[in-house]
């Protein structure tokens, strides 16, 4: 009986070793992976591409270049995943998936392509990415760096 009690106490003591709170784990992950910088890159390049799509006279090569830059950004952001927070991972994955499809269509576009479906893709995709990032910063106890 004493051995069983000692084993239970030792197991309980060891179970507490090495565990950290979800907030601490997420904060460390955000810092270690450079997630915030990757988020800002994608934000800036999506914004630049959306503004360019709104121009009347779009050059096909320039549009495709901007879309390929966004595609590179989404791969960089995706490389930071998975985070310690599954809900944030789901939101980010949905946004990145939508952005991937949008950048593929955008990369095949010409200057005469209607911007409406591309703008819709970029808005919806960025929304998922933004809410995933907000979730991460909230869990980590960090302020929203976009404000």
Residue frames as qw, qx, qy, qz and C-alpha x, y, z in Angstrom:
[[0.000, 0.886, 0.464, 0.000, 0.00, 0.00, 0.00],
 [0.311, -0.785, 0.109, 0.525, 2.88, 2.36, 0.82],
 [0.410, -0.108, 0.603, 0.676, 4.44, 1.65, -2.57],
 [0.195, 0.637, 0.659, 0.349, 1.19, 2.44, -4.37],
 [0.155, -0.934, -0.248, 0.205, 0.82, 5.69, -2.43],
 [0.400, -0.585, 0.333, 0.623, 4.44, 6.64, -3.16],
 [0.376, 0.177, 0.687, 0.597, 3.92, 5.83, -6.84],
 [0.083, 0.816, 0.548, 0.164, 0.76, 7.95, -7.00],
 [0.261, -0.892, -0.041, 0.367, 2.47, 10.88, -5.27],
 [0.432, -0.355, 0.499, 0.663, 5.50, 10.63, -7.54],
 [0.315, 0.443, 0.691, 0.477, 3.25, 10.51, -10.62],
 [0.028, -0.922, -0.386, 0.028, 1.36, 13.59, -9.47],
 [0.355, -0.760, 0.176, 0.515, 4.60, 15.45, -8.81],
 [0.411, -0.122, 0.623, 0.654, 6.03, 14.52, -12.20],
 [0.264, 0.660, 0.654, 0.257, 2.81, 15.42, -14.00],
 [0.078, -0.955, -0.179, 0.223, 3.23, 19.00, -12.82],
 [0.457, -0.491, 0.393, 0.629, 6.76, 19.21, -14.18],
 [0.266, -0.045, 0.627, 0.731, 7.14, 20.92, -17.48],
 [0.134, 0.693, 0.682, 0.195, 3.58, 22.08, -17.88],
 [0.112, -0.148, -0.045, 0.982, 2.94, 25.69, -18.74],
 [0.370, 0.562, 0.485, -0.559, -0.24, 27.66, -19.16],
 [0.561, 0.577, 0.521, 0.285, -1.84, 28.03, -22.59],
 [0.078, 0.995, 0.035, -0.060, -1.16, 31.77, -22.36],
 [0.384, -0.716, 0.500, 0.299, 2.55, 31.28, -21.72],
 [0.644, 0.058, 0.684, 0.337, 2.87, 28.59, -24.40],
 [0.451, 0.768, 0.416, 0.184, 1.14, 30.79, -26.97],
 [0.068, -0.976, 0.145, 0.147, 3.15, 33.88, -26.04],
 [0.501, -0.501, 0.610, 0.356, 6.39, 31.91, -26.38],
 [0.616, 0.330, 0.650, 0.299, 5.23, 30.47, -29.70],
 [0.299, 0.928, 0.223, 0.022, 4.26, 33.90, -31.11],
 [0.193, -0.890, 0.354, 0.213, 7.70, 35.25, -30.17],
 [0.590, -0.314, 0.681, 0.299, 9.73, 32.23, -31.29],
 [0.592, 0.397, 0.645, 0.275, 8.10, 31.85, -34.70],
 [0.109, -0.202, 0.225, 0.947, 7.99, 35.52, -35.64],
 [0.177, 0.557, 0.806, 0.090, 4.26, 35.17, -36.22],
 [0.049, 0.837, 0.287, -0.464, 3.50, 38.87, -35.75],
 [0.070, -0.557, 0.459, 0.689, 6.04, 39.92, -38.38],
 [0.150, 0.115, 0.886, 0.424, 4.69, 37.29, -40.81],
 [0.130, 0.705, 0.675, -0.174, 1.17, 38.56, -40.15],
 [0.019, 0.795, 0.006, -0.606, 2.21, 42.16, -40.85],
 [0.143, -0.290, 0.693, 0.645, 3.89, 41.12, -44.12],
 [0.128, 0.379, 0.874, 0.277, 0.76, 39.41, -45.36],
 [0.047, 0.790, 0.475, -0.384, -1.41, 42.32, -44.21],
 [0.046, -0.679, 0.226, 0.697, 0.69, 44.89, -46.05],
 [0.080, -0.179, 0.777, 0.599, 0.94, 42.90, -49.27],
 [0.129, 0.536, 0.832, 0.061, -2.75, 41.95, -49.34],
 [0.039, 0.811, 0.283, -0.511, -3.58, 45.62, -48.80],
 [0.063, -0.533, 0.463, 0.705, -1.24, 46.67, -51.62],
 [0.116, 0.101, 0.891, 0.428, -2.73, 44.06, -53.97],
 [0.109, 0.680, 0.706, -0.166, -6.31, 45.04, -53.13],
 [0.037, 0.772, 0.019, -0.635, -5.51, 48.71, -53.83],
 [0.063, -0.337, 0.678, 0.651, -3.94, 47.73, -57.16],
 [0.160, 0.343, 0.906, 0.188, -6.95, 45.61, -58.11],
 [0.119, 0.776, 0.489, -0.381, -9.13, 48.72, -57.71],
 [0.054, -0.525, 0.341, 0.778, -7.15, 50.64, -60.36],
 [0.710, 0.563, 0.140, -0.400, -8.84, 50.91, -63.73],
 [0.645, 0.652, -0.396, -0.032, -5.68, 50.35, -65.77],
 [0.744, -0.495, 0.449, 0.006, -3.97, 47.27, -64.39],
 [0.375, 0.609, -0.677, -0.175, -0.83, 45.83, -65.93],
 [0.950, -0.063, -0.252, -0.176, -0.99, 42.01, -66.10],
 [0.678, 0.262, -0.521, 0.447, 2.66, 41.52, -65.13],
 [0.047, -0.406, 0.456, -0.790, 2.44, 43.85, -62.15],
 [0.760, -0.278, 0.044, -0.586, -0.81, 42.24, -60.95],
 [0.937, 0.030, -0.347, 0.016, 0.68, 38.76, -61.21],
 [0.443, 0.365, -0.538, 0.617, 3.81, 39.87, -59.38],
 [0.348, -0.401, 0.350, -0.772, 1.77, 41.30, -56.51],
 [0.893, -0.168, -0.078, -0.410, -0.29, 38.10, -56.30],
 [0.837, 0.174, -0.457, 0.246, 2.84, 35.94, -56.22],
 [0.130, 0.427, -0.522, 0.727, 4.25, 38.08, -53.41],
 [0.652, -0.319, 0.216, -0.653, 1.07, 37.47, -51.39],
 [0.949, 0.029, -0.289, -0.125, 1.44, 33.77, -52.16],
 [0.564, 0.317, -0.566, 0.512, 4.97, 33.79, -50.74],
 [0.222, -0.408, 0.415, -0.783, 3.73, 35.63, -47.65],
 [0.834, -0.230, 0.008, -0.501, 1.00, 33.08, -47.04],
 [0.880, 0.119, -0.434, 0.153, 3.54, 30.27, -47.22],
 [0.275, 0.384, -0.542, 0.695, 5.75, 32.07, -44.70],
 [0.505, -0.341, 0.288, -0.739, 2.80, 32.53, -42.35],
 [0.933, -0.054, -0.206, -0.292, 1.75, 28.91, -42.86],
 [0.671, 0.301, -0.578, 0.354, 5.29, 27.78, -41.99],
 [0.119, -0.429, 0.532, -0.720, 4.83, 29.22, -38.48],
 [0.788, -0.209, 0.077, -0.574, 1.93, 26.83, -37.79],
 [0.435, -0.663, -0.548, -0.265, 0.68, 24.96, -35.87],
 [0.123, -0.567, 0.363, -0.729, 0.30, 27.19, -32.87],
 [0.049, -0.005, -0.896, 0.441, -0.53, 25.88, -29.39],
 [0.415, 0.296, 0.428, -0.746, -4.14, 27.05, -29.88],
 [0.319, 0.226, 0.873, 0.293, -6.33, 24.78, -32.03],
 [0.260, 0.803, 0.488, -0.223, -9.08, 27.37, -32.49],
 [0.032, 0.816, -0.269, -0.510, -6.60, 29.89, -33.87],
 [0.290, -0.231, 0.822, 0.433, -5.12, 27.17, -36.09],
 [0.368, 0.508, 0.776, 0.069, -8.55, 26.46, -37.57],
 [0.193, 0.903, 0.203, -0.324, -9.24, 30.14, -38.28],
 [0.104, -0.703, 0.503, 0.491, -5.80, 30.67, -39.79],
 [0.381, -0.018, 0.865, 0.327, -6.02, 27.51, -41.89],
 [0.378, 0.692, 0.614, -0.042, -9.37, 28.57, -43.36],
 [0.114, 0.926, -0.039, -0.357, -8.06, 32.04, -44.16],
 [0.221, -0.558, 0.666, 0.443, -4.80, 30.76, -45.63],
 [0.453, 0.225, 0.836, 0.213, -6.64, 28.17, -47.73],
 [0.338, 0.836, 0.416, -0.118, -8.99, 30.82, -49.12],
 [0.015, -0.876, 0.284, 0.390, -6.05, 33.13, -49.78],
 [0.416, -0.266, 0.777, 0.390, -4.19, 30.35, -51.55],
 [0.446, 0.519, 0.709, 0.168, -7.09, 29.82, -53.94],
 [0.165, 0.945, 0.186, -0.213, -7.43, 33.59, -54.43],
 [0.177, -0.742, 0.471, 0.443, -3.74, 34.10, -55.18],
 [0.482, 0.034, 0.798, 0.362, -3.81, 31.22, -57.68],
 [0.362, 0.753, 0.543, 0.089, -6.69, 32.89, -59.54],
 [0.035, -0.954, 0.053, 0.294, -5.01, 36.27, -59.20],
 [0.398, -0.497, 0.607, 0.476, -1.72, 34.94, -60.60],
 [0.416, 0.263, 0.775, 0.396, -3.58, 33.73, -63.68],
 [0.209, 0.842, 0.403, -0.292, -5.48, 37.01, -64.10],
 [0.462, 0.369, 0.268, 0.761, -4.91, 39.61, -66.75],
 [0.067, -0.090, -0.164, 0.980, -5.27, 43.36, -66.53],
 [0.420, -0.153, -0.379, -0.811, -8.78, 42.95, -67.98],
 [0.400, -0.273, -0.869, 0.100, -9.95, 40.36, -65.43],
 [0.419, -0.722, -0.224, -0.502, -12.85, 41.54, -63.28],
 [0.170, 0.397, -0.659, 0.616, -11.46, 42.41, -59.86],
 [0.640, -0.397, 0.057, -0.655, -14.71, 41.67, -57.97],
 [0.950, -0.186, -0.240, -0.073, -14.19, 37.92, -57.31],
 [0.647, 0.255, -0.426, 0.579, -10.53, 38.48, -56.49],
 [0.120, -0.477, 0.303, -0.816, -11.38, 41.27, -54.05],
 [0.806, -0.363, -0.064, -0.463, -14.01, 39.04, -52.43],
 [0.907, 0.003, -0.360, 0.219, -11.44, 36.24, -52.01],
 [0.413, 0.350, -0.407, 0.736, -8.85, 38.57, -50.51],
 [0.379, -0.492, 0.182, -0.763, -11.33, 40.15, -48.08],
 [0.903, -0.290, -0.121, -0.294, -12.72, 36.82, -46.87],
 [0.840, 0.125, -0.378, 0.369, -9.26, 35.25, -46.60],
 [0.223, 0.434, -0.388, 0.782, -7.78, 38.17, -44.72],
 [0.598, -0.498, 0.050, -0.626, -10.74, 38.10, -42.32],
 [0.956, -0.203, -0.213, -0.017, -9.98, 34.50, -41.34],
 [0.671, 0.243, -0.346, 0.609, -6.29, 35.25, -40.94],
 [0.062, -0.534, 0.232, -0.811, -6.98, 38.37, -38.89],
 [0.739, -0.473, 0.016, -0.480, -9.42, 36.63, -36.53],
 [0.932, -0.052, -0.283, 0.221, -6.97, 33.75, -36.09],
 [0.447, 0.362, -0.331, 0.748, -4.24, 36.24, -35.23],
 [0.368, -0.561, 0.133, -0.729, -6.54, 38.07, -32.81],
 [0.911, -0.334, -0.173, -0.171, -7.28, 34.75, -31.13],
 [0.801, 0.103, -0.328, 0.490, -3.56, 34.06, -30.71],
 [0.177, 0.444, -0.276, 0.834, -2.77, 37.49, -29.33],
 [0.600, -0.521, -0.007, -0.607, -5.74, 37.26, -26.97],
 [0.941, -0.243, -0.231, 0.039, -4.76, 33.82, -25.63],
 [0.683, 0.184, -0.284, 0.648, -1.16, 35.02, -25.26],
 [0.346, -0.793, -0.320, 0.385, -2.31, 38.11, -23.38],
 [0.402, -0.112, 0.259, 0.871, -0.71, 40.35, -26.00],
 [0.290, 0.632, 0.192, -0.693, -2.23, 43.56, -27.36],
 [0.685, 0.594, 0.404, 0.119, -3.52, 43.66, -30.93],
 [0.450, -0.388, 0.256, 0.762, -0.48, 45.06, -32.78],
 [0.273, 0.459, 0.579, 0.616, -2.64, 46.26, -35.66],
 [0.154, -0.905, -0.391, -0.062, -4.08, 49.09, -33.58]]
